[in-house]
Amino acid sequence: APNIIKKGAKDIFDFVYEPISWDEEEIDDEFALKAREAFYEEIDRLRKEKIIKATLEVEIVGDDSHFPFKDKDLEDWFVVSGFVKESDGERIGKFVVDEIEFDIVKSQNYKCPRCWRYKATKEGALCDRCQKVVNG
């Protein structure tokens, strides 16, 4: 390892623990945690009724302004193929957090064979993100 990391240490026992200091304000993740819990309760129901097999088959429709993170981070947080403000997809469920309602809809796109998200525009095709990665 470079000296900037080792700071003169000869072996692992010479390292000194230094806590990370954060300059940013604390993220208020309480709403996000409650939303994820409510979402997965509804997902469990949908799985038991055999409406879906995986969360990547769905998108969440609602206002993202209540969350401490946006866009792709919300998709990753819920492990869904999209978090959108509007959708024409088939509504298969809903969940409510602090009196704010979110719909769960089946994604209208196709499953990308590389990332498994339902973002491909054609059957068997890669989504835009994966296509860019594959093409370099």
RAUR-V271052 format. One record per residue. N is the residue number from 1. RES is the residue in three letters. PHI is phi in degrees with one decimal (NA if undefined). PSI is psi in degrees with one decimal (NA if undefined). Layout:
BEGIN
N|RES|PHI|PSI / N|RES|PHI|PSI
END
This chain:
BEGIN
1|ALA|NA|150.1 / 2|PRO|-66.9|158.2 / 3|ASN|-62.7|-27.6 / 4|ILE|-61.9|-28.8 / 5|ILE|-88.4|-45.1 / 6|LYS|-72.1|-31.4 / 7|LYS|48.3|44.5 / 8|GLY|83.3|1.3 / 9|ALA|-69.9|137.9 / 10|LYS|-89.6|-35.2 / 11|ASP|-145.0|179.9 / 12|ILE|-60.5|-28.9 / 13|PHE|-76.5|-10.3 / 14|ASP|-85.4|-13.5 / 15|PHE|-67.6|144.1 / 16|VAL|-112.3|133.1 / 17|TYR|-71.5|127.0 / 18|GLU|-126.1|112.9 / 19|PRO|-64.8|147.7 / 20|ILE|-78.8|131.0 / 21|SER|-101.5|134.8 / 22|TRP|-104.1|128.0 / 23|ASP|-86.4|-22.8 / 24|GLU|-80.5|159.9 / 25|GLU|-69.0|157.6 / 26|GLU|-63.3|142.0 / 27|ILE|-83.6|130.7 / 28|ASP|-84.1|94.8 / 29|ASP|-98.7|7.0 / 30|GLU|-59.9|-45.2 / 31|PHE|-63.1|-43.3 / 32|ALA|-63.3|-39.7 / 33|LEU|-66.8|-42.2 / 34|LYS|-65.2|-39.3 / 35|ALA|-65.0|-42.9 / 36|ARG|-64.4|-40.7 / 37|GLU|-63.2|-46.0 / 38|ALA|-64.4|-39.7 / 39|PHE|-60.8|-47.7 / 40|TYR|-71.2|-25.2 / 41|GLU|-64.2|-43.3 / 42|GLU|-68.9|-38.3 / 43|ILE|-62.4|-40.4 / 44|ASP|-58.9|-41.5 / 45|ARG|-63.2|-44.2 / 46|LEU|-64.7|-35.8 / 47|ARG|-69.2|-43.0 / 48|LYS|-61.9|-36.7 / 49|GLU|-82.6|2.3 / 50|LYS|58.9|33.6 / 51|ILE|-81.4|-36.8 / 52|ILE|-134.7|161.3 / 53|LYS|-106.9|-33.3 / 54|ALA|-140.0|152.8 / 55|THR|-66.5|-22.8 / 56|LEU|-68.3|-11.6 / 57|GLU|-76.9|-10.1 / 58|VAL|-119.8|165.6 / 59|GLU|-125.6|152.5 / 60|ILE|-103.7|133.6 / 61|VAL|-112.0|123.8 / 62|GLY|169.2|-176.3 / 63|ASP|-87.2|119.9 / 64|ASP|-87.2|1.2 / 65|SER|-70.1|-13.2 / 66|HIS|-85.0|-8.7 / 67|PHE|-98.3|150.4 / 68|PRO|-77.1|-3.9 / 69|PHE|-139.8|167.1 / 70|LYS|-131.4|172.7 / 71|ASP|45.3|-118.7 / 72|LYS|-58.2|-35.5 / 73|ASP|-63.3|-36.3 / 74|LEU|-68.3|-39.7 / 75|GLU|-60.3|-43.1 / 76|ASP|-69.0|-38.0 / 77|TRP|-61.2|-43.1 / 78|PHE|-93.9|-9.5 / 79|VAL|56.5|56.7 / 80|VAL|-125.2|169.5 / 81|SER|-85.0|-10.2 / 82|GLY|-171.6|151.1 / 83|PHE|-128.7|106.1 / 84|VAL|-124.5|161.9 / 85|LYS|-82.1|-31.7 / 86|GLU|-142.8|151.2 / 87|SER|-156.4|146.8 / 88|ASP|-96.3|5.3 / 89|GLY|-67.7|163.4 / 90|GLU|-69.6|120.1 / 91|ARG|-75.1|120.5 / 92|ILE|-114.8|-7.8 / 93|GLY|-174.1|177.0 / 94|LYS|-155.1|160.8 / 95|PHE|-144.8|153.0 / 96|VAL|-124.4|133.8 / 97|VAL|-131.7|121.8 / 98|ASP|48.9|45.3 / 99|GLU|67.0|15.1 / 100|ILE|-107.6|124.4 / 101|GLU|-96.8|137.9 / 102|PHE|-125.2|136.9 / 103|ASP|-97.1|149.4 / 104|ILE|-112.2|122.3 / 105|VAL|-124.7|151.6 / 106|LYS|-71.5|136.1 / 107|SER|-65.8|141.3 / 108|GLN|-91.7|-3.0 / 109|ASN|-92.4|179.5 / 110|TYR|-103.0|159.1 / 111|LYS|-74.3|125.6 / 112|CYS|-74.9|126.7 / 113|PRO|-69.3|-13.8 / 114|ARG|-92.1|-51.1 / 115|CYS|-104.0|-10.4 / 116|TRP|71.9|2.2 / 117|ARG|-78.5|149.2 / 118|TYR|-87.7|76.7 / 119|LYS|-131.9|-2.5 / 120|ALA|-77.1|145.7 / 121|THR|-87.0|-16.9 / 122|LYS|-134.1|152.8 / 123|GLU|-59.5|127.9 / 124|GLY|81.1|-5.7 / 125|ALA|-88.2|159.0 / 126|LEU|-81.2|151.8 / 127|CYS|-72.6|167.9 / 128|ASP|-57.5|-44.3 / 129|ARG|-61.5|-48.0 / 130|CYS|-67.2|-36.0 / 131|GLN|-61.5|-41.4 / 132|LYS|-64.2|-40.4 / 133|VAL|-66.5|-44.7 / 134|VAL|-66.0|-39.3 / 135|ASN|-76.3|-13.3 / 136|GLY|89.1|NA
END
